[in-house]
Amino acid sequence: MQSSIQVAGAIIVLAAFVLMQFNRVSSDAPSYLTANAVGSGLLAVTAALGRQWGFLMLEGVWALVSLYGLVVRLRRRPSA
């Protein structure tokens, strides 16, 4: 089960990265930031369960920075 969650998290992060590299999505787009936050969050959870501290630090920071970017981006959105 844990391995399936890791693979899902990796696919989400990598898919977002590939889409950004091929100019299908911007690096500050909410969809890109959300995918990074969700994917790296899943990877961080599995790293914590497996006591993989370096991996947890990498993915935990990645998730937090993505969430921060998403919050900043959504706050800048003009009111309708």
C-alpha positions in Angstrom: 0.0 0.0 0.0 2.8 2.4 1.0 4.5 1.7 -2.3 1.4 2.5 -4.3 1.0 5.9 -2.5 4.7 6.7 -3.3 4.2 5.9 -6.9 1.0 8.0 -7.1 2.8 10.9 -5.4 5.7 10.7 -7.8 3.4 10.5 -10.8 1.6 13.6 -9.7 4.8 15.6 -9.1 6.4 14.4 -12.3 3.3 15.0 -14.4 3.1 18.6 -13.2 6.8 19.1 -13.9 6.5 17.7 -17.4 3.5 19.9 -18.2 5.4 22.9 -17.0 8.5 22.0 -19.1 6.3 21.7 -22.2 4.6 25.1 -21.5 1.2 23.5 -20.9 1.0 25.1 -17.4 2.8 28.0 -15.7 4.9 27.4 -12.6 2.7 29.8 -10.6 -0.6 28.2 -11.9 -2.8 27.0 -9.1 -3.1 23.6 -10.8 0.7 23.2 -10.9 1.1 24.3 -7.3 -1.7 22.0 -6.1 -0.3 19.0 -7.9 3.1 19.7 -6.3 1.6 20.1 -2.9 -0.5 16.9 -3.1 2.2 14.8 -4.7 5.0 15.8 -2.4 2.6 15.6 0.6 1.9 12.0 -0.3 5.6 11.3 -0.6 6.3 13.1 2.7 3.8 10.9 4.5 5.3 7.7 3.2 8.8 9.0 4.1 7.7 9.7 7.6 6.1 6.2 7.9 9.3 4.7 6.7 11.5 6.9 8.9 13.3 8.2 5.8 14.3 11.5 7.3 16.2 13.0 4.4 13.4 12.1 2.0 10.9 13.5 4.5 12.8 16.8 4.7 13.0 17.1 0.9 9.3 16.3 0.3 8.0 18.1 3.3 9.7 21.3 2.4 8.6 20.9 -1.3 5.0 20.5 -0.1 5.1 23.5 2.3 6.7 25.8 -0.4 4.1 24.7 -2.9 1.3 25.4 -0.4 2.8 28.8 0.3 3.0 29.6 -3.4 -0.6 28.5 -3.8 -1.8 30.7 -1.0 0.1 33.7 -2.3 -1.2 33.1 -5.8 -4.8 32.8 -4.7 -4.6 35.9 -2.5 -3.4 37.9 -5.6 -6.4 36.8 -7.7 -8.7 39.7 -8.4 -12.1 39.7 -6.8 -15.1 39.1 -9.0 
